[in-house]
Amino acid sequence: MGTNTIYNSGFGNGFETEALPGALPVGRNSPQRCAYGLYAEQLSGSPFTAPRAANERSWLYRIRPTVQHWGRMEKCDPLWWRTASCLEVELPPAPMRWDPIPIPDSSASFIEGMHTITTAGDAGAMAGMAAHIYCATRSMEKETFYNADGELLIVPQQGELRLRTEFGVIDIEPGEIAVIPRGVKFRAELLGGPARGYICENYGGKFTLPERGPIGANCLANPRDFLTPVAAYEDKDEPTELIVKWAGALWKTTLQHSPLDVVAWHGNYAPYKYDLRRFSPVGPLLFDHADPSIFTVLTSPSETPGTANVDFVCFPDRWLVAEDTFRPPWYHMNVMSEFMGLVYGKYDAKPQGFVPGGFSLHNTMLPHGPDVDAFEGASLADLKPTKLTNTLAFMFETRFLQRVTRYAAESPFLQKEYADYGQKLQKHFCPPAAKS
């Protein structure tokens, strides 16, 4: 991407990194006096008493402690950002799909350009999620942000982003994702023009890698492909706006310095990126179509084993080889609710009307499946090995019903006829002729 950004490799590892030699203390976390006059501070992403395998925390060695990153807070306009539990409109049960939201001509930062499409669960109860679209036309300048309500999984669809975080710098482009944990400050800058993409705001358990079960030790998303930034700090004494999302509202204050001032850090609670093109899919080699759970990249667990608060699932390039099988996703109803987006290419179950930048919602226990073109084409196809190429779709799938915001329900980009796509399917039933 033309940058000199450097990363650590591995998922959930205990990393350590320093921007100045000797900034990390040796053998202790909080020495009486830190090197370079730094302050030691712990950022915890889990309860202190969580089991070792689930305990998330990092020690930060910074120029100023976070208690000085504060000031008189004033409430600011959330614009189109909404938080669960949010019930703005009641809609009849039906599948829904939208065309891409155009990137505006007006000035909009990553925060100002946030448009909530659905909310699910309850952020106050630390359960559920929200699905957003961001449309940004300007970089955040002398502005930083952190989200106290949940972690952000960012899926670019158009344009590159540079995320300057407390932990270091992350660059992402379409085909990659980044996760910013709850409470981590960052600034989003545009690299080369306007940007648009999707966001899952996860209120529940932190995203982690799914268990592979019978798949074994390899395939799906491999830990070594997740990249965490190395330490990089700002020592700037100039007015900087700090925006905080807390309890569903946006608050702001003005600091007299940059809060992105971590000189060194160590721990396992940190932002990271992943290239979805490195996802190693598995699939059926003889017959039948496997469940979409085999495409899970990350999962946010719930208190119920095997039932995700949120799953992030991707559908990348892959071979289709199953014989005597309807290869696209089958018709089904599901207790999970599915928010789906398309980064690039075509999605095999919806070859028409579902375009890059668009998105759809198939809610809990509502029927859905291929449209008529996909059904007819797959039913009559010559089942030779076929490779799907230049395609990347994804789902935010949650156990909660997703409620549509007023913005999304009244959007001119809502495809009002989409709910009727099933009516175009023909009756093919042909019983044997009755005997005379």
Secondary structure by P-SEA (a helix, b strand, c coil): ccccbbbbbccccbbbbbccccccccccccccccccbbbbbbbbccccccccccbbbbbbbcccccccccccccccccccccccccccccccbbbbbbcccccccccccccccbbbcccccccccccccccbbbbbccccccbbbbbcccccccccccbbbbbbcccbbbbbcccbbbbbcccccbbbbbcccbbbbbbbbccccccccccccccccccccccccbbbbcbbbbbcccbbbbbbbcccbbbbbbbcccccccccccccccccccccccbbbbbccccccccccccccccccccccccccbbbbbbcbbbbbbcccccccccccccbbbbbbbcccccccccccccccccccccccccccccaaaaaaaaaccccccccccbbbbbbcccbbbbbcccccccccccccccccccccccccccccccc
